Structure formats: C-alpha cells, structure tokens
Amino acid sequence: MPAHRKDTHRYALTKILATLGPASDSEEGIRGLIEHGVDCFRLNFSHGTKEEHGERLARIRKVSEELDAAVAVLGDLPGPKIRVGKVPPIDHEKGVHVQAGESVVISGSAEQAVTRQTESGREVILPTTYPEMIGEVVSGQRVLINDGAIRMLAIETRDGPEGERELVCRVTVGGLISNSKGINLPETAISAPAISDRDWEMACWAVEAGIDFLAMSFVRSAEEIREFRSRLSQRFPITGPEDAEVESESGGQLRAPVPLVAKIEKPQAVRDIDAICKEADILMVARGDLGVEMDIAEVPVVQKRIVQACEAWGTPVIVATQMLETMIENAIPTRAESTDVANAVLDGADAVMLSGETAVGRHPQLVVDTMSRIIDAAEESMVVEEPLAREPHKFREERNPTAALAHGAWHTARDAGARLIICWSEKGGTAQYLSRNHFTVPIVSYSSDIRYARRMALLRGVLPFCATPPTMLIEWYDEVDRHVKERGLAEDGDVVLLVAGRPLGRSRRTNTITLHAIGLPHGAYAGDPA
C-alpha cells in the first residue's frame, strides 16, 4: 500500500497513476514510487516491445507483493494515431523546417520526406502512416503536426507527378518536423478503426499477461467501446459463474475480461460523453490531444463537464497530461500546475496522472511526493467543508439495494464520526458504490481475489487488500481490528463503519452496515456465522 499520509493518520483518497519509463522502471524505482504514493502504473504501448513491457510488469508485481500492496497496472493502447513518416535531415539535423506561407504536400506513396521546387517556391513532401487522410481531409480543414505546434490549412487534393493523389496544405504556423510526429485532424471524420492491428495484438497480450486495465485512445463513440468489449469477450470468454456475476453486477466497474478506460481526446467523444460514461468502466480526460483537437481555451470547461458527467453516471474518472510538466526538469512545479492538480481533486477526480514526469523526468519520486502533498492539502479543505453525499443519478434510478446501503452508509458515517469505512467487496461492486458517494474518510476494501483487489486501486477513497475470507464474521471483525491498527489507519477507540454480507467471499451479498469501536472486546458480528 502507498505509504503517504501514514504519518498524519490519513491516506489519500484521490489516486495517483504514474507512467513507467527509463527513469523509473527499475525495481528500486518502482518501490520508491509505490512508497511515495503511486496506486497504479501506466505502460505506454506506443513505445517498447511486448518483451520490455512484460519485464516491467513482472517487476511491478514482484515489488507490489513484497510491499503487500494491491497496485494496479494500466496498458495504454496507441489507438488510430496518424503520424508523419520518415523525415531525413533536410535543412536541420532532426528533419525539415517549414515556414508560414510555405506549401506542404501529404503523400501516401512517398517513402520519406523530400523537397521540390515549383514556380511558386519550395514544396515539402511528407509521407504519412495513414494515406487515407488524403481522401478524407477537405479544403479548409486544419492539419496539425507535433501536438499542434505546426499548423496548416488544407488547400486542395490533386494528382501528383506519378498520378498518385496528394493533399496540398498551406503552413500558417511553422516549425521543425521530424520523424513520426503526430498528425491531428480536428475537423475531419476519419474512417480509421478504433482498434488497429497493433492495438489488438497488444490487447490480447495484455489480457493474457494479467494487465488490470486497458485504455482505448482516441475514442469517438460509445459504440466503439461496445465493439471492442464484445471482441475481447469472444477472444477471452467467461468461463465460470463467478465471472458471469461480475458482468451482470450493475455498478461494478470490474467487468471481465478486463476493465476498459476510454480516453477522451476527440471532440466527437465530448459530444457523446453521456453514452460513453455509461459504456466505459473508467474515463480519462487526456488533455494532451484534447487540447490539440479543440480550442485550448475550451479544455478547462470540457474537463469539468466530463468529470461532472462521470459523477452523474457513477463512472470513475482520471485527469491526465501535463499536470506537473515542469518537474520533468525542475525540482518544484509552477504555482499554476499545483493549482491544476488541486482543482482536479476538488472537482472530484478519482485519480490524477503523471506522464513524462515519472517516465523520463529527472525527479520521479519527488514529483509523486509533490503530487501527494498537493492532494493532501486539497482533501483537507474538503473535510472542513464536509460536502454532501453525491450518489449518482444512475444508482438512484436502478434502486439497487447495495447502492442504497452505500448511500445510507455515508450519512451514518458522518453522524457517527467514523474514521474508516470497511467493507468486503469480492468483485468490486460494493467498493465502487461506496466510492461514488465521495466519503471524506478512506474505504478499506477486502477481496479474496488479487485481480479484483488491484482493480479497485483506481476507485477514489478505496484502499484495497487481498485476504482469505473467514468462516465466521467475528473472525473477520477480529482481523479487521488487527489489520487497521497495524497499518496505522485507526487506533483503539476509533469508530469505524463495517459494510458486509453473508457469506463473505461471495459477490452480490452485501446487506448490512454496523458501527464498531476499534478494540471493543465483543464485535458487532459476535456469534454470527459468515
């Protein structure tokens, strides 16, 4: 379990997702990040081989087991990313420099970038990994390269010297173009499938390797998520009644064979946000490409809208990209960055994500510690304000008994001054219902299956543990007393709220809530069979 907050008798409610890379992927680096507060690691499948990611995954599992921490791993699929092809050193050692007013021609047949002289001046010919864009981009639409640093307008589509079709663009903002830089088409409806052959290859490997979450990049609609989930289910069919229960458990975000994270990076996804919230297991506000595809001025408002939609539908949400970007090089963040992290916490994000800061940055552990302290300060202010329970509309409409119990638990915990909520959540459903009510104290959640314990690691407020279910509830009660005191989560005399059902170790059995004082000689479940 992440160690931050232990010295203050509090643990973070908002989770930290950190990207592994050359700066942090040793056993020592992974251990340090977990001890400073990382709950989930991101493996970026846009870079590296399956073998390299497998080695990283093995190191994460080894260190997590040594620390007795249910740390999750998220595999991030590249998605239908359009890129520039090979660019040799034409007028710069790293590539070609284009200027405002210059013509750039996108060619589907070019093997590498070249230049040619025309009557009107120089033209730069660029290859692309997605030749279909030449027929899909129309005159007047924007073509952006390198996260929008280079900006162009499409002028026309024409026949090239060899009869091939070319897309002619006019540069409006120039800059350096080098190998494999991304191309964004914010106004173009592209026909590229949501899951490429490379995505499918990596997804199958990830499921077989036991990755805890899969992130879909550049999601455009809820239908794309449904299709991918269906394809995964056919490839990895449910084999037993326990997994079938998870599929049908409304509100449980831990669906087999792997939970799906929808990365919101396209304007089309923002327009379909309610349907995506209902279909995806988790959403990610991926502000990097979102800020390229949309007017940068709209991104803060869109971020809040997405977080609010997730709250309404009971869907966990991650806020990502450039949160502490300057700490890639510097030892402290800017004031604006610390405010950005705090605002994501105050808005209700389940998790905040670090990218280059931990993957290639100079201070991986320091940046996690800094983010932890910012989270802590923001959460302390939320405790003072004591917000109301925020049960999602979806749960009220479903009239699910566990959701109703979780909502009632919030009021009971507040009125009793409970230090902890403690539940047995075998497949994660009860933990998610509790998490959606935005408790200001941790939710300690137990499962006998390490897979589902890890999948609870991104739920706001939930501290997951793997344990053997006892035969008697009184045994669980005794074990809880010992465990929370050992972890520094509570002390003798502290009031906690127990949420459980009979028998322990089975999903969809939660039916009781009980107040208990830690260290009380006779527990609330004394004499009860499990």
C-alpha positions in Angstrom: 0.0 0.0 0.0 1.3 3.5 -0.8 2.9 5.0 2.4 2.0 8.6 2.0 -0.4 10.1 4.7 0.6 7.4 7.2 2.4 9.9 9.3 -0.7 12.1 9.5 -3.1 9.3 10.3 -4.7 9.8 6.8 -4.3 8.2 3.5 -5.0 9.8 0.2 -8.5 9.5 -1.3 -7.5 10.6 -4.8 -5.3 8.1 -6.5 -2.0 8.6 -8.4 -1.4 7.0 -11.7 2.2 7.1 -12.9 3.7 6.3 -16.2 6.7 3.9 -16.1 9.7 4.6 -18.3 13.5 4.6 -18.4 13.7 7.0 -15.4 11.6 4.8 -13.1 11.2 1.2 -14.2 13.9 -0.5 -12.1 12.8 -2.4 -9.0 14.3 0.3 -6.9 12.4 3.0 -8.9 9.1 1.1 -8.7 9.5 0.6 -5.0 10.2 4.3 -4.4 7.2 5.3 -6.4 4.8 3.0 -4.6 6.2 4.1 -1.2 5.6 7.7 -2.2 2.0 7.2 -3.2 1.5 5.5 -6.6 -1.6 3.4 -6.8 -1.4 2.4 -10.5 1.3 2.2 -13.1 0.7 3.1 -16.8 2.6 1.1 -19.5 2.6 3.2 -22.7 2.2 0.7 -25.6 3.0 3.4 -28.1 6.6 2.7 -27.2 8.5 -0.5 -26.5 8.0 -4.2 -27.2 5.9 -6.8 -25.6 9.0 -8.3 -24.0 10.0 -5.0 -22.5 6.5 -4.3 -21.1 6.4 -7.9 -19.8 9.6 -7.3 -17.9 8.2 -4.1 -16.4 5.0 -5.9 -15.4 7.0 -8.6 -13.7 9.0 -6.1 -11.7 5.8 -4.2 -10.6 4.2 -7.5 -9.5 7.4 -8.6 -7.6 7.7 -5.3 -5.7 4.0 -5.0 -5.0 4.0 -8.4 -3.5 7.0 -7.6 -1.3 5.2 -4.4 -0.1 1.9 -6.2 0.3 0.3 -3.6 -1.9 -2.6 -4.1 -4.4 -1.0 -1.9 -7.1 -2.7 -1.9 -10.5 -1.3 -1.8 -14.0 -2.9 0.0 -16.9 -1.9 -0.8 -20.5 -2.4 2.2 -22.8 -3.2 1.3 -26.4 -1.9 3.7 -29.1 -5.2 3.8 -31.0 -5.6 5.2 -34.5 -2.8 7.7 -34.2 -1.8 9.3 -37.5 1.9 10.1 -37.9 4.4 11.6 -40.3 6.6 9.0 -41.8 10.4 9.2 -42.1 12.0 12.6 -42.3 15.7 12.8 -43.1 17.9 15.8 -42.1 16.8 18.1 -45.0 17.7 21.5 -43.5 18.1 20.6 -39.9 19.9 17.6 -38.2 16.5 16.4 -36.9 14.4 17.0 -40.0 12.8 19.7 -42.1 11.8 23.2 -41.0 8.7 24.7 -42.6 7.7 28.3 -42.6 4.4 30.2 -42.7 3.2 30.6 -46.2 5.1 27.5 -47.5 3.4 24.6 -49.2 3.4 21.1 -47.6 2.2 18.2 -49.6 1.0 15.0 -47.8 1.7 12.0 -50.0 0.6 8.4 -49.4 3.2 7.0 -51.7 6.3 8.9 -50.5 8.8 6.7 -48.7 10.4 9.7 -46.9 10.2 13.5 -46.8 11.7 15.4 -49.7 11.5 18.9 -51.2 10.9 20.0 -54.7 10.9 23.4 -56.4 7.9 24.7 -58.2 7.1 28.0 -59.9 5.7 29.4 -56.7 8.6 28.2 -54.5 9.6 25.2 -52.4 7.2 22.4 -51.6 7.9 19.9 -48.8 6.6 16.4 -49.5 5.7 14.5 -46.3 4.9 10.7 -46.1 2.1 9.6 -43.7 1.2 6.4 -41.9 -2.4 7.0 -42.9 -2.7 7.5 -46.6 -6.5 7.5 -46.4 -6.4 11.0 -44.9 -5.7 12.4 -48.4 -9.2 11.5 -49.5 -10.8 12.3 -46.2 -9.5 15.8 -45.5 -11.3 18.5 -47.4 -10.3 22.1 -48.3 -10.4 24.5 -45.4 -9.9 21.9 -42.7 -6.9 22.2 -40.3 -4.0 19.8 -40.4 -1.9 19.9 -37.2 1.6 18.4 -36.6 3.5 17.8 -33.4 0.7 18.4 -30.9 -0.4 21.5 -32.8 3.0 23.2 -32.8 2.9 23.3 -36.6 -0.4 24.4 -38.1 -1.6 24.1 -41.7 -4.8 24.5 -43.7 -5.8 22.0 -46.4 -5.9 23.8 -49.8 -6.8 21.1 -52.3 -6.4 17.4 -53.3 -4.6 16.9 -56.6 -2.8 14.3 -58.8 0.9 14.1 -58.2 3.6 13.7 -60.8 3.2 10.0 -60.8 -0.6 10.1 -60.9 -1.0 9.5 -57.1 -3.3 11.7 -55.1 -1.8 14.4 -52.9 -3.1 16.7 -50.2 -1.8 20.2 -50.5 -1.6 22.3 -47.4 -0.5 25.9 -46.6 1.5 26.4 -43.4 0.1 29.0 -41.1 2.4 28.4 -38.1 5.8 26.9 -38.9 8.3 24.8 -37.1 10.5 21.7 -37.2 9.1 18.4 -38.5 10.9 15.3 -37.5 10.3 11.5 -37.7 7.0 10.1 -36.6 5.5 13.3 -35.3 1.7 13.0 -34.7 -0.8 14.5 -37.2 -4.1 15.7 -35.8 -7.2 16.3 -38.0 -9.7 18.0 -35.6 -12.3 18.8 -38.2 -12.1 15.6 -40.3 -14.2 12.5 -39.9 -11.6 9.8 -40.4 -12.5 6.2 -41.2 -9.7 4.5 -39.3 -10.9 1.8 -37.0 -10.8 2.4 -33.2 -8.6 -0.6 -32.7 -5.7 -1.2 -35.1 -4.0 -4.5 -35.7 -1.2 -3.3 -33.4 -3.8 -2.4 -30.7 -5.4 -5.8 -31.0 -2.1 -7.6 -30.7 -1.1 -5.6 -27.6 -4.6 -6.0 -26.1 -4.5 -9.8 -26.4 -1.0 -9.9 -24.9 -2.1 -7.6 -22.0 -5.1 -9.7 -21.1 -3.0 -12.9 -21.2 -0.3 -11.2 -19.1 -2.9 -10.1 -16.4 -2.9 -6.4 -17.0 -5.5 -4.8 -14.8 -6.9 -2.1 -17.2 -6.8 -1.4 -20.9 -7.0 2.2 -22.1 -8.5 3.0 -25.6 -7.0 6.0 -27.3 -9.0 8.5 -29.4 -12.4 7.0 -28.6 -15.1 8.7 -30.7 -18.3 6.9 -29.6 -19.8 4.5 -27.1 -20.3 2.1 -29.9 -16.5 1.7 -30.4 -16.2 0.6 -26.7 -19.1 -1.9 -27.1 -17.5 -3.4 -30.2 -14.1 -3.7 -28.5 -15.5 -5.2 -25.3 -17.5 -7.7 -27.5 -14.4 -8.6 -29.4 -12.4 -9.2 -26.2 -15.2 -11.3 -24.7 -15.3 -13.5 -27.8 -11.5 -13.9 -27.6 -11.4 -14.4 -23.8 -14.9 -15.9 -23.0 -16.2 -16.0 -19.4 -15.6 -19.5 -18.0 -17.4 -19.6 -14.7 -20.5 -18.4 -12.8 -18.4 -16.0 -10.6 -17.2 -14.1 -13.6 -20.6 -14.1 -15.1 -21.9 -12.4 -11.9 -19.4 -9.6 -12.4 -20.7 -9.0 -15.9 -24.3 -8.6 -14.6 -23.5 -6.7 -11.4 -24.8 -3.2 -12.1 -22.4 -0.5 -10.8 -19.4 -2.9 -10.7 -16.6 -1.4 -12.8 -14.6 -4.6 -12.8 -16.1 -6.4 -15.8 -14.4 -9.4 -17.3 -12.1 -10.0 -19.1 -10.6 -6.5 -18.4 -12.0 -3.1 -17.5 -11.8 -0.5 -20.3 -10.6 3.1 -19.9 -12.0 5.4 -22.5 -9.5 8.3 -23.2 -11.4 11.4 -24.2 -9.2 13.1 -26.8 -11.7 13.9 -29.6 -14.5 16.5 -30.0 -16.7 13.6 -31.2 -16.3 11.9 -27.8 -17.2 15.0 -25.9 -20.4 15.2 -27.8 -21.2 11.6 -26.9 -20.0 11.9 -23.3 -23.1 10.6 -21.5 -23.2 7.4 -23.6 -19.5 6.9 -23.2 -19.9 7.3 -19.4 -22.5 4.6 -19.4 -20.5 2.2 -21.5 -16.9 2.6 -20.3 -15.6 1.3 -17.0 -13.4 4.4 -16.4 -12.9 7.7 -18.3 -9.6 9.6 -18.8 -9.5 13.3 -19.6 -6.5 13.1 -21.9 -5.8 16.8 -22.2 -2.8 16.4 -24.5 -4.5 15.5 -27.7 -7.8 17.1 -26.5 -6.1 20.4 -26.3 -4.9 20.0 -29.9 -8.2 18.7 -31.3 -10.2 21.5 -29.6 -9.6 25.2 -28.9 -7.2 25.3 -26.0 -9.5 27.8 -24.3 -12.3 25.3 -24.1 -10.3 22.5 -22.4 -10.8 23.6 -18.8 -14.5 23.8 -19.2 -14.6 20.5 -21.1 -12.6 18.8 -18.3 -15.2 19.9 -15.7 -18.0 18.8 -17.9 -16.5 15.3 -18.3 -15.9 15.0 -14.6 -19.5 16.1 -13.8 -20.8 13.6 -16.4 -18.8 10.8 -14.8 -20.2 11.8 -11.4 -23.7 11.7 -12.7 -23.3 8.2 -14.2 -21.1 6.7 -11.4 -18.1 6.3 -13.7 -14.6 6.7 -12.2 -12.5 9.4 -14.0 -8.8 10.2 -14.3 -7.5 13.6 -15.1 -4.2 13.3 -17.2 -1.4 15.1 -19.0 1.0 17.9 -18.1 -0.2 18.1 -14.5 3.4 18.7 -13.2 5.1 19.0 -16.6 7.9 21.4 -15.5 9.0 18.8 -12.9 10.4 16.7 -15.8 13.4 19.0 -15.4 12.7 21.1 -12.2 12.6 20.2 -8.6 9.4 22.2 -8.0 6.2 22.7 -10.1 4.8 26.0 -11.1 2.0 27.6 -9.0 -0.4 27.0 -11.9 0.5 23.3 -12.0 -0.1 22.8 -8.3 -3.4 24.7 -8.6 -4.3 22.4 -11.6 -3.8 19.3 -9.6 -5.7 20.7 -6.6 -8.7 21.7 -8.8 -8.9 18.2 -10.3 -9.1 16.8 -6.7 -11.7 19.4 -5.7 -13.8 18.7 -8.8 -14.0 15.0 -7.8 -11.5 13.2 -10.0 -10.8 9.6 -8.8 -7.2 9.8 -10.0 -4.6 12.2 -11.4 -1.9 11.0 -13.8 1.8 11.7 -14.4 3.3 11.0 -17.8 6.7 12.2 -18.7 7.3 13.4 -15.2 7.8 9.8 -14.0 8.7 8.1 -17.3 11.6 10.3 -18.4 11.9 13.0 -15.8 14.8 13.8 -13.5 12.9 13.5 -10.2 10.3 10.6 -10.4 9.9 10.1 -6.7 10.0 13.8 -5.9 7.2 14.5 -8.4 5.0 11.8 -6.8 5.7 13.1 -3.3 4.8 16.7 -4.6 1.6 15.5 -6.1 0.7 13.6 -2.9 1.2 16.8 -0.8 -1.0 18.8 -3.2 -3.7 16.1 -3.0 -3.4 16.1 0.8 -3.9 19.9 1.1 -6.9 19.8 -1.3 -8.5 16.9 0.6 -8.0 18.6 3.9 -10.1 21.5 2.7 -12.8 19.1 1.6 -13.0 17.6 5.0 -13.5 21.0 6.5 -16.3 21.8 4.0 -18.0 18.4 4.6 -19.7 18.0 1.2 -23.0 16.2 0.9 -23.1 12.6 -0.4 -23.2 12.6 -4.2 -25.0 9.4 -5.2 -25.0 9.1 -9.0 -28.4 9.5 -10.7 -27.8 6.1 -12.3 -27.8 4.4 -9.0 -30.9 6.1 -7.8 -32.8 5.1 -11.0 -31.7 1.4 -10.6 -32.8 1.2 -7.0 -30.0 -1.3 -6.4 -30.0 -2.4 -2.7 -26.2 -2.2 -2.4 -26.2 1.3 -3.8 -28.9 2.3 -1.3 -27.0 0.8 1.5 -23.8 2.6 0.4 -25.7 5.9 0.3 -27.1 5.3 3.8 -23.6 4.4 5.0 -22.4 7.9 4.1 -25.0 9.5 6.4 -24.3 7.0 9.2 -20.5 7.5 9.0 -20.9 11.3 9.1 -23.2 11.3 12.0 -21.1 8.8 14.0 -17.8 10.5 13.1 -16.4 7.2 11.6 -12.7 7.3 10.9 -13.0 4.5 8.3 -15.5 2.6 6.1 -14.6 -1.1 6.0 -16.2 -3.5 3.5 -15.8 -6.9 2.0 -16.1 -6.4 -1.8 -15.3 -9.6 -3.5 -15.7 -8.4 -7.1 -15.5 -4.6 -6.5 -19.2 -3.7 -6.8 -19.7 -2.6 -3.1 -16.4 -0.7 -3.1 -17.5 1.2 -6.2 -20.9 2.0 -4.8 -19.3 3.4 -1.6 -16.7 5.3 -3.6 -19.3 7.1 -5.7 -20.7 8.7 -2.5 -17.4 10.7 -2.0 -16.6 9.9 1.6 -14.0 12.1 3.2 -12.5 9.1 5.0 -10.8 6.0 3.5 -12.8 2.9 2.4 -10.8 -0.2 3.4 -12.0 -2.9 1.0 -11.2 -6.6 1.1 -11.4 -9.3 -1.6 -10.0 -12.8 -1.7 -9.0 -12.4 -5.4 -5.9 -10.3 -6.0 -7.2 -9.4 -9.5 -10.2 -7.6 -8.2 -8.2 -6.1 -5.3 -5.9 -4.5 -7.9 -8.9 -3.3 -10.0 -10.2 -1.3 -7.0 -6.9 0.6 -6.8 -8.3 3.4 -9.1 -11.5 4.0 -7.1 -11.5 7.2 -5.2 -11.0 6.6 -1.5 -10.7 2.8 -1.7 -7.7 1.1 -0.1 -7.9 -2.5 -1.4 -6.4 -5.5 0.3 -6.4 -9.2 -0.6 -7.4 -11.5 2.3 -8.8 -15.0 2.9 -12.5 -14.9 3.7 -13.1 -16.1 7.3 -15.7 -18.8 8.1 -17.2 -16.6 10.8 -17.9 -12.9 10.6 -16.5 -12.5 14.1 -13.2 -13.7 12.7 -13.2 -11.0 10.1 -14.1 -8.5 12.7 -11.0 -9.5 14.8 -8.8 -9.5 11.7 -10.0 -6.0 10.7 -9.1 -4.7 14.2 -5.6 -6.1 13.9 -5.1 -5.0 10.3 -6.2 -1.4 10.5 -4.1 -0.8 13.7 -1.0 -2.4 12.1 -1.4 -0.1 9.0 -1.8 3.0 11.1 -5.3 3.5 9.8 -7.1 3.6 13.1 -6.4 3.2 16.9 -8.3 1.7 19.8 -11.5 3.6 20.4 -11.8 4.9 16.9 -15.3 4.4 15.4 -15.5 2.6 12.0 -18.4 1.5 9.9 -18.4 -2.1 8.7 -20.3 -3.0 5.5 -20.6 -6.7 4.8 -22.9 -9.6 3.9 -23.2 -13.3 4.4 -21.3 -15.3 3.3 -18.1 -13.3 3.0 -16.1 -14.1 -0.2 -19.2 -14.1 -2.4 -20.2 -11.2 -4.7 -23.6 -9.5 -4.5 -24.2 -10.4 -0.9 -23.7 -7.0 0.8 -26.7 -6.4 3.1 -25.6 -5.0 6.5 -23.9 -1.9 8.0 -22.6 -1.8 11.6 -20.9 0.7 13.7 -17.9 -0.6 15.7 -15.2 0.9 18.0 -11.8 -0.5 17.3 -10.5 -2.6 20.2 -14.0 -3.4 21.6 -13.8 -6.9 23.2 -17.0 -8.2 21.6 -17.7 -7.4 18.0 -20.9 -6.5 16.3 -20.9 -9.8 14.5 -20.0 -11.9 17.5 -21.5 -15.4 17.2 -22.7 -14.9 13.7 -21.7 -17.4 11.0 -20.2 -16.0 7.9 
